[in-house]
Amino acid sequence: MALPASLSLAVLSLLLIANSAISSLNTTHESFMQCFLDHIPPSNSSSQLLYSPNTTAYDAVLRSSIQNIRFLYSSSTTKPVLIVTATNESHVQAAVVCSRKHGLRVRVRSGGHDYEGMSYVSEGDRFIIVDLAALRSVTVDAEHGTAWVQAGATLGEVYYTIAEKNRTVGFSAGICPTVGVGGHFSGGGIGTLSRKYGTAADNIVDARLVDVNGRILDRQSMGEDYFWAIRGGGAASFGIVLSYKIELNYVPPNVTAFNVIKTLKQDATRLVTKWQQIGPNLDENLYIRVIAQAMDDDEAEGNRTIQAVFNSLYLGTCKELLTVMGSSFPELGFEAADCNEMSWLESVLFFAGFTGRPAEVLLDRRPEFNSSFKAKSDFVREPVTETEWEGIWRFLMEAKDEPLTLIMEPFGGVLDEIAESATPFPHRKGNLYIIQYFMRWFETDTETTERHLSWMRELYALMTPYVSKNPRAAYLNYKDIDLGRSARVWGPKYFNNNFNRLAYVKSKVDPHNFFRNEQSIPPIKPL
């Protein structure tokens, strides 16, 4: 059956447009590749550095470190026109120079954990990915207690290599071992040692980055404002960090970790309420976070309860910890049988859920889950009452098919002593703890995803009366697109009063906003 003439013309027009787009894309690929090869030393040339959508390995390379797969199935996201798998610093320089020349943006990926997928998809911008996974060396200077860490390294690789050189040093950063250094350090970086040594960003003493002009700069050549911005302000707004020089942190030969689990029948509500005031004021060698979620009650079929896990690291022996807990948090009922004495590196395995496995598991960069997730964050400045917790628990228990989890990490200690303006990470004195609301799911259909996202947003709305206000603060490393795309809205939430300084630095180092994503710092000069 013949198509009507008007429809035939419409189909032909679409085909011509599609062919034109493909031809344009192929031309872009070819000219970019030539530009790229012209800007790297001949000895570094390799056909395995660049992947376009028409190459067989493109999809595998794109997915290689993606931790949040829901963005791959979204019809509203744009995938990269090219992936550059840099193995040399010159490759990063060439990627920046050639992207600017060909009107492309750059997204940088270290470990693939960006909570909103901004390191590997966009909402419309044509862009390339600079994948730093191959730039992951960790060079420890034991004599001076420092290390140079390339941005493509994961936290697991950093911790493993540090401990391999000296078992009495560690580093204050996050708990998940597959998180990439590049994004994590540049957004702050909190974890089990933060109350003792501050954030990861607080312990950065130098850096190397590629700026908008393709130059490699260090702390001295970039200047103090630029160096300040990339230690908590999200480096992806300012350039591509190649490596960080970090100051290592002393840890004793033996540390102690524990999990104490309580349900509602075991007084979980009272203990969580009490923890809010105790956790931030404990000895700075002691870190106790709380992980709370709803679960089926084994003792009453059909009923639900709340499980609160008091998950802890103490920089010392079990004997010392028993004394500290007995004087500071006796209500928890902590006893010697709860102790797990170990090396600091073994505590990394403990918190990652790898107890009993060889330390080499920390070198496995592959995503642990082929799943989707959504997270949000809040900071709590005044304790939530028992009655208010009961209301929060009811919500969690009613969301029976929703894997909602509250992860609450204490502040206090050294975090209270560092000025809000010392780095762009402003969440210091006055914050009792941070809450990460987290949920993970494995289905890929849109309906399931939207249902989960809706429940998460309802939980966030429910928590409004109990958390920080004016602004309602959020943590950059738990990026949340629901905060909006207007920097004037999300900027103060992530950075408080530091936002204006970040925007000013941006106007100096990247005035035309080349390095940008849906929540990047805009260039704004002060009035």
N, C-alpha and C positions, 0 to 999 in steps of 0.2 A: 504493500500500500504506500503510495507516494505521499510525502509530507507537503502540506500547503506551502506555497512559495514564501510567504512571510516567515513561517517557522523555519524553513530551510535556510533562509538568510540569517535568521537569529542564531541557529546552530553553527552555521559557517562563521559568523562573526565571533562567537564564543571560542571556536577552535582557533581562529586567527589570533585572538587575544591570548589564549593559552600558549600557543606556539611562540608568540612574541615574548611572553613572560619567561618561558623556558629558554629561549634564545638569549634573552637579556641576562638571565641567571648564569647560563653557561659562559657568556662573555665576561661577566663579573668574576666567576671562578678563575677563568684563564688569566685575566689581567691581574687579579690579586695574586695568584700563584707566581706569575712572572715577577711582580713587584717584590713578593716575599723572598724569592730566590736571589733577586738583585741585592737584597739588604742583609743577607747572612753570608758568612764566610763559606767558600766552596766546600771546605772540609765538613761543614755542618749540614750540607744539603742532603735531603732524604725525601723520598716519595712517601714515606710513612708519617710525615709530619702533618699533612693537610688532608682533611676528609670532607667531601661534599656529599649532598644527599644522593647523588647518583653513583657513589662508590659503595661497594658491597659491605664494607666494614663500618659505614657511617652510623647505622643504628646501634650496633654493638658498642662503639666508642661513646656515642651519646648516652647510652644507658649504663655505662660501666660503673659509675659512682652515684647514680641518681638514687636518693634515699626516699623521695616522696613522689610516687609514680602517678598520682592523680593528675598532675599537670601534663603528662604525656597523652592523656585521653581527653583533655579538654579541647573543645572546638574554638575556644577563645584565645588560645595561646599560639605564639609563633615560635617555630624551631629555628635553630641557627642555620645560616646559609653555608657556613664553613666551621669546622672544628680544627683548631691548631693545637696539636699535642706537643707542646714545647719540651725540648730536652736540653736546651741551652738558653742562657739569658738573652743571647742575640735573637732567638726566635720570638721572644716576648717583645723586644724592641721593634722587630720587623712587623709583627702583628699590629702594633699600635700605629706605626707609620703608614702601613698599607691600608688599614681600615679607614683612617682619616682621608687618605687619598681617594678611596672608592666609596665614600659616603656611608660606611658601615659603622655600627656601634660595636662595643666590645663588652662581653660578659666574662667574668673570670671565675673559674671553678677550681677549688682545691680538694675538698672532700665530698662535695655534692649534698651537703646537709642544709643548704639554704631553706628555711622553713616555708617560704613562699615560691620556691623554684626559680628565683630571680637570677641564679647563676647559670641556668641552662634553658630557659624559655623567656619570652617577652610578651607584652600585650600588643604588639604590632611593629615595634622597631625591627628593622633588618639588622642583624648582628652576627658576629662570630663569637664562638667560645674560645678563650685561651685556657686550655686545660693544663694545670700545673702538676698533675699527678707524678710526672717523671722527675720533677724538680723537688726532691724530698730528702736531701741529705741532712744529717744532723751531726755537726762537728763540735765535740765537747772539748773545752779547754779546762782540764781538771785543776790546773795550777791556779787559775784566776776565777774559777767557779762560774764560768759563763759557757754559752753554747751559741753557735750560729745555726739557725734552723731555717731551711728553705720552706717557702710557703705551701708547697705541695705535700709536705709531710703530714701525717695524721698524728693525733695526740698519742695514740698507742705506740707509734714509731718513735716519737719523742721520749716518752716515758721509758720504753724498753732500752733505747740507746743510752740515755742518761744513767740508768741503773746498771747497765753493763760496764760503764766506766767507773762508777762509784755508787755503792749501795746506800750511802748516807746522804745522797742529794736527790731531790725531786724537783718538781716544778708545779706552781700553782696555776692550774687550768681545769678544764671540764672533765667530766666522768666518762663520757662515751668515747671509746678508743678510735672509732672510724671518723670522727670529726676532723676536718682539715684545719691546719694551723692558720692559713691565710685569712679566712673569715673569722674564725673563733678569736684569735688574738686581737684582731682589729676592731672587734665589737665589744671588747671588755674581757670576757673569759672568767667565769666563776666556777668553783668546785670545792673539794674537800679541804684544801689548804688556804682558801681565801681569807678566813678569819685570822689566820696566822701571818700570811704574807701578802694579802691584797689580791687583786685580779691579775690575770696574765698580762694585761696591758700595763699594769703598775710595775712589772718586772722586765719590761723591754728597755734596753739601753742604746740600741742602734737599729738601723734598718737599711735595706737597699730596695729601691723601687724604680720602676719605669714611669716617667711622667708623660704628660700629654704630647710632648714633643719627641718622645722616644729616647730620652736621655736616662741614664742610670744615675741616681742620686743616693747619697747616704745622709746620715743625720747632719753632718757638717755642711754639705752642699745644698741640702734642701732647706735648712733653717729650722728653728725651733717651733714656729707656728705650724709648719707642714708636718713636722715630726709629732707634734702634739695631736694633730687631727687624726692621724692614722692609728693612734693607740686608744681606740674606744669610739671613734666616730664612723667606723666602717670604711676601710681603705678603698673599697670598690668605687667610692665617689671621687677619689683623688688620684688614682693611678693603679698600677699593678705592683703590689709588694712581691719582691723576689725572695727576700729572706729577712728574718728578725734575729738580732743578737739579744739573748735573754740572760738574765741573772738567775742562777740556779739557787734553790732553797734547801737549807739543811733539814734533813729528817733523821731521827734516831735509827739505830740498827734494827730495833724492834718497835713495831706499832701494834695497836689493838683495834680490831673492827668487830662490830656486832650488829645483829638485827634483833630487836625485841618487838614482837607482834602482839597487838591488842585489838579486840573487837569491842562492840558496844557493851556486851555483857561483862567484859573485862575492864570497863571504865575508860574506854578509848576517848570519849568526849571530854571528860575531865582532864585526862593526861595531855591531850592536844591543846586544850585551853591553857594548861599550866606551862607546857612547852613554849608557848609564844613569848612568855616573859623570861623563861630560863634560858632557852636556846641562844639568844643574842648576847646574854650576859655571862655565859660559861667561860671558863678558862679558855684562852685562845688556842690551846693545843687540842681542844675537844670540839668536834663538829658533829651535830646530830640533826639530820633532816628527817622530815616526816613525809611518807608516801601514803596517801589515803584514797581508797576506792571502795565502791559497793561490791558485794559478793553474796552468793547464796549462803544462808545460815545452815550449816551442817546439822545443827541440833534441832532445827524446826523446819521441816519440809515446807517449801512454798514461801518461806519468809526470807527477808533480806537483812543483811547487817553491813556494817562498815568495818573494814580492816585498816588499821593504822600501823604502818611499819616504821619503827624508830631505827633509822639506818645511820650508823655512826662510825667515825674514825677518831682514834685518840693517838696522839704522837707520844707514845710511851707504853709502858708495860701494863699488863692486866692488873697487877697489884696496885700500881699507881692509880689506874682508872677506877678501881673499886673505891678507893678513898675519895676521889673527886666526885663520883656519882653519889656516894653515900652522903656527902655534904651538900651537893647542889641539886640533885634530882632523885631523892630517895623514893618518891612516889612511883617511879617507873618499875621498881622491884628488880633492878639490875643485879645480877649475881655472877660469881666466878664461872659458872657453867655457860654463860652467854659469851664469854671472851673467846676471841680468835686472835692469838698473837701471830705475827707474821712480819715479813719485810714490807717496806713501803710499796715495792713493785707488786707484791702479792696482794696488797690492799687495792691496787688498781684493778686487778683481776676480780677481786671480791665485789667491788662496786659495779663492775661491768657484767656481773653474773657469770663469770668464767672461773669460779672457784674450782680448784682441782685440775684445771687444764694447764698445759705448759705455757710459759710466758710468751713463747713465739706466736701464740694466737693473736697477740697485740700487733703483729706485723701483717695480719690479714686485712687488707683494705676493702674487701668486697662488702657490699651492703648486706647487713645481717638479715633484713626482712625485704621481701618484694611486696611492698605495701604502701598505703597512703596514710597520711596523718595530718592533724591540725592541732595547733597549739596557740595559746594566748598567755599573757603574763600580767601580773599585778604586784605591787609593793604594798605591804601592810605596815602602818605606822602606829596603830592603836590595836590592842588585843581584841579579837572577836570573842564575844561572850559564849558561855555554854549553851544558852538558849538559841543564840544565832547559829552556832554550829549544828544544833539539832535540826534547824530548818534547812541548812545546806545538805546535811546527811539525807534528809527526806527527799530532796531533789535528786540526789545521786541514786538513791534506792528505787525511786520511781522510774528512772531512765534505765530500765532493765536490760535492754538490748544495746545500750550505748556504753562503749568502753572508756568512760570518763575517769581520769585520774588527776588528783591534785598532788603536785610535788612541791613541798615547802622547804626552802633552804634558808638557814639562819644567817643573818648579817652580824654586826657587832665586831668586837676585836679590832684588828688593824683597820678594817674597812671604816670604822668610825673616826679614825685618826687622820685619814687622808682627805684633803680638801676636795669639795665637789668639782672644783675647776682644775684640779691637778691633771686630769685627763678628761676627754669628752664624756666618759662614763660617770654620771653624776650621783648615782644612788649610794649615798654614804650615810653619814650620821642621821639618826632619826628613823631609819628603816629597820623594823624588827626582822622582817624576812621577805623573801620573794616567793610568789606562787607561780608555778608553771601549770596551766591547765593543759592536759594532753590526752589525745585519743588516737588510736591506730586502728585501721581496718584493711581488709584484704580484697573486698569486692571492688570492681572497677566500674560498675554502672552508675550513671548520673543520679538516679533516684536515691540510691543508698548514700552516695557522697553528700547530696544535698540534705538528707535527713540528719546525718552525723554533724554536718556544719551547723545546722539549725539548733541542735541540742547544745553544741558548744557555745553558740551565741547566747542562748537562753541562760546557760550557767554564768557566762560573763556578765550578763545583765543582772542576774540575781546577786552577784557579788559586789555590785556598785556601792552599796552603803558601807561596806566594811574595809575598803581599800583607799589608797591615796587619792587625793583630789586636788584639782587646780594646779597642775594638771594631774590627770589620772595616769601615773607613770607606767612605762613599759620598758622591757629590756630588748635592745636592738638584736641580740643574737636569737631571740625568740620572735623573729619578725612576724608581723601581723598586718596583712593587707586590709583587714577590716577597719584599721585605724584611719584609713583613707589614703588618697594619693596627693593631697595638698600638704606640702611640707610645713606650712604654717599651723597645721593641725597636729600631724604626727611628730614634727620636729621637737616641740617642747615635751612631748610624752616620753620620747626616747632620751632626750638630752637636757631637758630643763633649760636652765639659763645658758648652757654651753652651745645651744643651737645657733645663736647669732654669730658667735665666733667661728663656728664651723662653716657657716654660709659665707662669712667674710674670707676665710682661708680659701674656700672653693673659688671665690671670685678672683683671687690672686693667682692660683695655680692651674685652674681650668675654667677660664672665664666664659668659654663658649659651650660649656656643659657637655663635653665629649663623653666623659665617663658618667653614665647615668643609667638608672633603672627606675622602676615604679616608685621606689622610696629612697632615692639618692638625694644627697644634699644639693640644693640648688645654689648657683652663684648669686649672692645678694650682698651688695656693698652697703655699709652703714650710711644713714642719712647724714 
